Structures are given as C-alpha cells and as structure tokens.
Amino acid sequence: MTQSKQKNILIMVVAFFVTILLLQSYFIYNLYDGKGNTKTSSTDTTNAGVVDDKNELRKITLAPLPPKMDFCGEEVPLNDPEVFERMEFEWIAAQNRTTANWIILKRSTRYFPIIEPILKKNGIPDDFKYLAVAESNLANVISPSYAEGFWQFLQETGSAFGLEISKTVDERYDVAKATEAACKYLKAAHGMFENWTLAAASYNMGQGGLADEMEVQQQNDYYKLRLNPETSKYLFRIITWKYIIGNPSSIGMVWKPEMGQKMPATKTVKVSSTINDLVQWSIQQGTDYRMVKYLNPWIRGGKLEVRAGKTFDVLLPAK
C-alpha cells in the first residue's frame, strides 16, 4: 500500500471518530439544559408519577384511614400501633386494586340482595357479607387448596354443612345454598368462641386451630393473638371491604348504585328427574346451554343427575 493511500485511510478514520464525538456532544446538549438539569416535556413520565410543564411530579394522594372502624359492633383498637399498622396496610393495598374495587362494587349490587336476607334470617350479623368478598371477590372461584365457590368451602366441609357435591351437582356454586351453609358454620363458631370476630377468624384457619392458639397464648381477643400470616390480616381485609363498599367515596371512587350489576329476570323450573343431555333440554326450554350454565353454575358438566326424591330449582331466562 502506498504512503498516500495510508494517509487517506488515516484521515477517514480520524474523521469518523470526530463525527461520533460531535454527535455525542449534540445529544448531551439536548438532554440537559446547561445547568446540569435533565430537560423534560409535559409528556415525560417517571416511575413516581407524571411530569408537568414546571418539571414537578404530579402528587399521588392516599385516602386516610377512617378514625374509627368496627366489625360486628366490635371496635378495631386502632390505638394499638401493631393493630394500626396491619389495618393501614390493607387499607392502602386496597386503594391500589382499582379494577378489583370496581368489579366488586358492581357485583355487590347483584349478590348482596341474595346474601343479606339469608344472614338476617339466621341471626348472622350483616357484616359477614364482606367475608364473602374477602374470600372470593363475589365470584365462583377455586383456591389452590381446592376450596370453591363464593364462600370457599372445601368439599368435606361443604358436605358436612349440608351442601350436595357430586359429579354433576356442586352446591358450593349456588350462592343462596352456600350462604345457608356458611351461616351454619358461623353459628357453630360463635357458639364456641362467643365472639363474632373470632368466629370470622376461625372461618379462615379452622375452629380447632384458632382454639389451640388461644389456649397457648392465653388470649381470647383476636387483636391480641399472633396467628399465621393469612389469618393475621384476614379480619383487616374484611373490614377494609366493609368501609370501601359502604362508602366508595372515602377512597375517591365516584360510584352510584345504578352502575352495578343486576340479576337477570328469571323463572324457575323444578326438575325431579335426571337430565341426560343438558344441551337438548335447554333448547326444549326455549333457551340455550350457555344461559342455563350462566344462571345455574352449580350444575357441573353436560348433564344433571337427580336422586330419587330430590328436586332441583333450575333458573331459566324469564323471556
């Protein structure tokens, strides 16, 4: 290679690196305002919030904890710092669950009218409807431990409290019947502990487990017991739902009851013999399989087995 060519290549390499340095200087100049501050626009965002035209972060507000809270008339001892921290944690966490809050509010207008009169008839305080919210978000869900339905009964427990559970029927998915079963459990728990807060705690960890901890720790007050992590926050979650659903504006939600879900208009058909093909039966009733399953989630699978002497009420669309 001639000396002239080598010189030209060297000049090109130097020019390339000079161009890179100039481009870097240009971008740095545009990134900073000359005073060491990062330039921002009204559309820039950060992890903490949204930046406005004055380079200030938009403030994120937090609804304060109500000064007094209770469950079934028993006041939460918010003057106890450890209790206050547990209650405040659930209160703050709930404000971060915006979508869940809206969905549960909408479901409450459909399902509370079913749950409330059953609780009242059985002498169970109305606050226990919020236990169903804490258990399932008012939905027929299955937990990792295979507890199912609104009230999250295990199969053995559900059967023990009068629910039919078979291959084609699971009354844990019938809101009214599952609420009746929950009332039986809560009555028994209240009879054992003589306190509704403890009865609610036992719904989460079992009557035997709670009784054992009370004996070991020599305490009969839920708020003075050190329990497993789930039960330790269980009542606080229930109480949080009580105050959010009872007063959505307390956390800034603009809510009107007419925004909620409504139970579809239905008629009841009594079924006292086995339906082997639920699809064809639905069509014969002037509806479809989808709607029959939607209105009767307790029917599992594509048939309904009916024992001798048993009758089921099946809901169908009114029209």
DOTORKE-197479 format. One record per residue: residue in one letter; x, y, z of N, C-alpha, C, O in turn. Coordinates in steps of 0.05 Angstrom, whole numbers, plus 5000, padded with zeros to 4 digits. Example, Ala and Ser with C-alpha at 12.3 -4.5 7.8 and 13.67 -1.06 7.14 Angstrom:
BEGIN
A526448865156524649105156526449345156528549345169/S525749555142527349795143525850015157526850235161/
END
This chain:
BEGIN
M501749765000500050005000501850255000503750265015/T501250444983502850684981502450865005500450835019/Q504351035010504251215033501851405030500651485050/S501151485006498951665001496251535009494551665021/K495951275002493451135009493251105040491051135051/Q495451035053495451015082494551275095493051275114/K495551495084494851765095491851815092490651915110/N490751745069487851785064486151615083484151715093/I486951375088485451195106485551305134483551305148/L487951405143488251525169486451765173485151805194/I486251935152484552165153481652085156480152215171/M480751875141477951785143477251675170475051725181/V479251525183478751415209478451645230476651635247/V480251845228480052065246477452215243476152295262/A476652255218474152405212471752255223469852375233/F471851995222469651825232469351865263467151915273/F471651855277471451885306470752165314469352205334/V471652365299470852645305467852675301466552815317/T466752545281463852565276462252435299460252545308/I463252205309461952075332461952265356459952295370/L464252395362464452575385462652815382461452895402/L462352915358460553145353457653065358456053215370/L456852825349454152725353453552685382451352755392/Q455452575397455152545426454752805440452952835457/S456353005432456053275444453353395438452153525456/Y452353345414449753455406447453335424445753475433/F447553065427445452935443445653015472443553055485/I448053045483448353125511447253405515445953465535/Y447853585495446853855497443853865497442654025512/N442553695481439653685480438453545504436053585511/L439953385518438953235541438953415566437153385583/Y440853585568441053765592440554055585440854135561/D439754205605439054485600441354685604440954925604/G443854575607446154745610446754795639448854915645/K444954725657445354765686445654505701445454485725/G445954295686446154025698443553895703443453675714/N441254015694438553905698437653775673438153865651/T436353545677435253405653432853555642431053635656/K432853585615430553715603428253515602428653275597/T425853615607423453445606421253595591421353835588/S419353445581417053565568414553485584414753325603/S412253595577409753545592408853265589407153175603/T410053115570409152835566411152635577410552395577/D413452725589415352545601414152425626412652555641/T414852175631413852035655416251915670418351865659/T415751885697417751745713416351535729413851505727/N417851375743416651165759414951275781413151135791/A415451515789413951635812411451775804409651815821/G411151855779408752005772409152135745410852055730/V407452335738407552465713408752735716408052885734/V410652815698411953075700410353275685409553235662/D409853505698408353715685410153925673412653885672/D409054145663410654355649412654485667414554605657/K412254475693414054605712416154415724417454475744/N416454185711418353985720417753885748419553815763/E415253885755414353785782412753525778411253505759/L413153335796411653095795408753135805408253275824/R406853015791404153015800403952865826404952645828/K402552975845402452855872400452615871398352635859/I401252405884399552165887398252175914399652165934/T395652185915394252215940393551945952393451745938/L393251945979392451705993390251766012390451946029/A388051626010385751666028386451586056387551366060/P385951756076386751686103384951466115382651426106/L386051316133384551116147382251246164382851446177/P379851136163377751246180378551246209379951056218/P377851456224378751466252377651246270378951166290/K375351146263374150926278373150706259371850776239/M373650456265372750236248371850016267372849986289/D369949846257369049626273368249396256367849416232/F367949166269366848926256364748806274365348736297/C362348786265360048686280359848836307359148706327/G360349096307360049256331362449256349362549406368/E364449076344366849076360368949266347369749226324/E369649466362371449676352374249566347375349406363/V375449646325378249576319380049756336379750006334/P381849646353383449816371385749956356388049866358/L385050166341387050296325389050456341391050546330/N388550476367390550606385392950416390395050506401/D392650166384394749966387396549986361395549936339/P399150066364400750116340401049876321401149906297/E401149636332401449396315398849346300398949276277/V396549376313393949346300393649566279392749506257/F394449806286394150036267395749976241394750026219/E398149866244399849816220398549596203398549626178/R397449396215396149176199393649286185393149226161/M392149456199389649566187390449756164389149756143/E392449926169393250116149394349986124393850076102/F395849766128396949626105394749536086394849576062/E392649406097390449306080388949536067388049526044/W388649756082387249996071388750116048387550186028/I391450136050393050246028393050046005392850135982/A393449796010393449595989390949595973391049565948/A388649635986386049635972385849865952384649845931/Q387150095959387050325941388650285916388350425896/N390350085916391950015893390549815874391449775852/R388349705884386849495868384449625855382149545860/T384949825838382849975826380849805811378449825815/T381849635794380049465777378349285795375949265792/A379649155815378248975833376049125848373849025853/N376649365857374749525872372249575856369949545866/W372649645830370249705813368649455808366249455809/I370049235802368648985796367048885820364748805817/I368248905844366848815868364448995874362348895882/L364749255871362549435875360249365856357949355864/K360849305831358849235812357448975819355048945816/R359048775828357848515835356148535860354248395863/S356948715878355548735904352548805900350848705916/T351848965880349049035876347448795866344948795868/R348748595855347448355845347148145867345048015869/Y349348105882349347875901348747945930347747765944/F349148185939348448255966345448215972344748125993/P343748285953340848235958340147945962338047885973/I341847765952341447475957342547405985341247256000/I344847505991346247426016345047556041344747416061/E344347806039343547956063341147836077341247796102/P338947766063336647656078337147386090335947316110/I338947226078339646966089341247006115340746856135/L343147186116344547246140342647336162342847246185/K340847516155338947626175337147406186336647386210/K336147236168334347016176335746826196334446716214/N338346796193339846616210341146746234342646616249/G340647006238341747146261344747196259346047236279/I345747216234348547276230348847576223347347676206/P350647716236350948006230351448056201352747906187/D350348286192350548356164353448396154353948356131/D355248456172358048506165359248256152361348276139/F358048016156359247776146359047756115360247586103/K357447926103357347926074360048006063360847936040/Y361548166078364248256069366248026072368348036059/L365647826088367347596090367347446063369347346053/A364947436050364747306024366447466003367547345985/V366547726006368147895988371147825992372547785972/A371947816017374747746023375547466013377747426004/E373647286015374147006007374346975976376146835967/S372647105962372447035933372047265914371747225890/N371947515924371347745907368547715895368047815873/L366747575909364047525900364047385872362647465854/A365647175871365847025846366146725853367246655874/N365246555835365546265839368346185830368846115807/V370246195849373046145843373945885858372645795876/I376245785850377545555862380245645874381845755859/S380745585899383245665912385345445906384645225897/P387945505912389945305908389545055925390444835919/S388045085948387444855965384744725958383844545972/Y383544805935381144695924378644765941376644615941/A378744985955376345095966374845235943376145365926/E372245215942370745305918368345475925367145445946/G367545645905365045795908365446065922367646135931/F363246205925363246465938364446455967365946625975/W363646235981364446216009366746036013367545976036/Q367945935992370445785992370445546011372145526029/F368545376007368345126022370144906010370144875985/L371644766026372844516018370544316014368444336026/Q371044105998368943905993367943786019365543756023/E369743696036368943566061367343746079365343666090/T368243996081366844196098364044266086362044276101/G363944306060361444366047359344146052357044196058/S360243896048358443676052357443656081355143596087/A359343716100358643706128356543906136355043866155/F356444126121354444336127352044336107350744536103/G351544096095349144056081349144106051346944106039/L351444166039351544216010351843955995353543786002/E350343925973350643685956352943735937353043935923/I354843545937357143565919357543295906358243095919/S357143285879357343045864358643105837359643325833/K358542905819359742945793358243155776359443305760/T355643175780354043365764352843595780351643775768/V353143585806352043805823354143885843355343725856/D354444145846356244255867354944505878355144725866/E353544475901352044695912353844905925352845115935/R356444865925358245085933358045315914358745545920/Y357145255889356845455868354045585867353445745850/D352345505886349645625889349845825911350145755934/V349746085904350246295924348446275948349346295971/A345846225943343946215965344445975984344646006008/K344845745972345245505988347945516002348245426025/A350045615989352645646001352545846025353945806045/T350946056022350646246044349246116068350046166091/E347345946063346045796084348045626099348045606124/A349745496084351845326096353845486112354645406134/A354545726102356445896116355145986142356546006163/C352546046142351146126167351345896188351745956211/K351045656179351245426198354045416211354245376235/Y356045456194358745456205359145676224360245636246/L358345916217358746156234357246146260358146236281/K354846026259353245986284354845806302355045856326/A355845586292357345396308359845526319360545486343/A361245686303363645816312363046026333364546056353/H360846166330360146366351359446226377359946336398/G358146006374357445846398359945756413359945736438/M362045706398364545616410366145846422367245816444/F366346066408368146286417366646526430367846686444/E363946526426362346746438363247026429363147216445/N364247036405365247296394365247276364366347086352/W364047476350363847466321366447506307366947386286/T368247666318370847706306372447446306373647376286/L372447296328373847046329372446836311373846676299/A369846846309368346666291369246716262369646526247/A369646966255370647026228373446926224374046816203/A375146966244377946866242378046566238379646456224/S376146426252376146136251375246036223375945816215/Y373846206209372946136182375446106164375345956144/N377546256170379946246155381846026163382945886146/M382245986190384245786199383045546212384545366220/G380445536215379145306227378745346257380345476270/Q376545236267375845276296377945146314378745266334/G378844906307380844776324383444916325384644946346/G384445006301386945156300386945406316388845476330/L384645556314384445806329384245756359385545886375/A382745556367382445486395385145406407385745486430/D386745266392389445186402391145426407392545446427/E391145616388392845856391391846026415393546146429/M389246046418388246196441389146076468389746216487/E389145806469390045676493393045716498393845776521/V394645686477397545716480398246006488399946046506/Q396946196475397646476480396046606503396546836510/Q394146456513392546546536391146816530391246996546/Q389946826506388547066497385846986484385746776471/N383847136489381247096476380347336459378047376455/D382347496451381847736435383447706409385847676409/Y382047706386383347676360385647866357387747786347/Y385248116365387248326360389748296377391748426373/K389648116397391948066415393347796409395247716423/L392347656389393447406381395547426359395147586341/R397647276360399547256338398946996323399446776333/L397747026299396846796284398546776258400346926254/N397846576242399246546216398846796199396846946203/P400646846180400447096164397747146151396747376151/E396446936140393946966127391747056146390247246140/T391446916168389346976188389947246202388047376210/S392447316204393147566217392147806202391548016214/K391847776176390848006160387947966151386848136138/Y386847736157384147656147382047856155380547956138/L381747906181379748096190380148376179378148516173/F382648456177383148726167382348756138381448966129/R382648536122381648546095378648566093377548716077/I377248406111374348416111373448696119371548806107/I374648816139373849076149374449286127372849476124/T376649256113377249446091375049446070374149656061/W374049206063371949186043369349306054367849436039/K368849276080366449386092366449696088364349806080/Y368649826092368650116091368950216062367950436056/I370150066044370250156016367650116003366650295989/I366349886006363749835993361550016006359850105992/G361750046032359850216046360050506039358050656041/N362450596032362950876026365150906006367450976013/P364650845980366750845960368151125957370451135950/S366651335963367851605960370151645980371751825977/S370351476001372451506021375151456009377151556020/I375351315986377851285972377751415944379351345927/G375851595941375851755916374251625893374551725871/M372751415898371151285877368551435873367051465893/V367951505849365351635843363451415835363451325812/W361751335853360051095849357151155854356451305873/K355451035838352551045842351550765840352350615822/P349650685857348650405857347650315829347850085822/E346550505814345450425788347650345768347050245747/M350150385776352450295759352949995763354449875747/G351749875783352249595790350849395772349049465756/Q351649145775350348925761347548865773347048925796/K345848755756343148675765342748375758343748285738/M341248245775340547965769338647965746336648105746/P339247805725337447785703334647685711334447535730/A332647775697329947675702329747375696330647295674/T328747215715328746925711326046805719324346935732/K325746555711323546395720324746135731326946065723/T323245995748324345745760322845505749320345495748/V324345305742323245045733324244835753326644815758/K322344685763323044475783323744215767322244125750/V326044105774327043865760327243645780328743665799/S325743425776325743205795326642935783326542725795/S327642955758328742715744331242785729331643025722/T332942595724335542645712335342765684333642665668/I336942965679337143075652339742965640341943045649/N339542795621342042665609343442845589345842825586/D341943015576343143195555342243475561340043555553/L343843625574343143895583342844085559341344275560/V344344025538344244195514341444175501340144385496/Q340443935497337843895485335643985503333644105494/W335943935529333944025548333744335548331544445549/S335944475546335944765545334444865521332845055523/I334944735498333544825473330544775476328944935467/Q329844545488326944485492325644695510323144735508/Q327144815528326045015546326045295534325245485546/G326845315509326745565495329145745500329045985496/T331345625509333745785515336145625504335845465485/D338545665515340845525505342645435529342345535551/Y344445255523346145135544347745355558348145345583/R348745545543350345765554348845905577349945955598/M346345975572344746125592344045955616343946055638/V343545705611342945525633345345495652345045505677/K347745475641350145455657350745725671351745725693/Y350145945657350646215669348846255693349846365713/L346346185691344446225713344646015735343746055757/N345745785728345945555747348745445748349145215739/P350645595758353445495758353945245775355945115773/W351945185792352144945809351744685793352444475803/I350744705768350544465751353244435738354144605723/R354544215743357244165733357143965710356043745713/G358244035688358243845665355743875648354244075650/G355343685630353243705610350743545616349043505599/K350543455642348043315650347443385679349143495693/L345043315688344243365715343043115726340843035719/E344442985744343442735757341842815782342642965799/V339442695783337542755805336942495820335842315808/R337542495845337042255861333942225866332542425864/A333041985871330241945877329342105901330642105922/G327142255898326042415919327242695921326442855938/K329142755904330543015904329343185881328743085860/T329143445886328143645866330043885866330743985887/F330843965842332544195840330944425827329244375809/D331444675836330344905823332345015803334545095811/V331645005777333445095756332345355746330045385738/L334145555745333345825735333645835705335545735693/L331645955692331646005663331046295658329746425674/P331846395635331146675628328146705628326646535618/A327246935638324346985640323046995613320746925609/K324547085593323547105566325146935546324546935523/
END
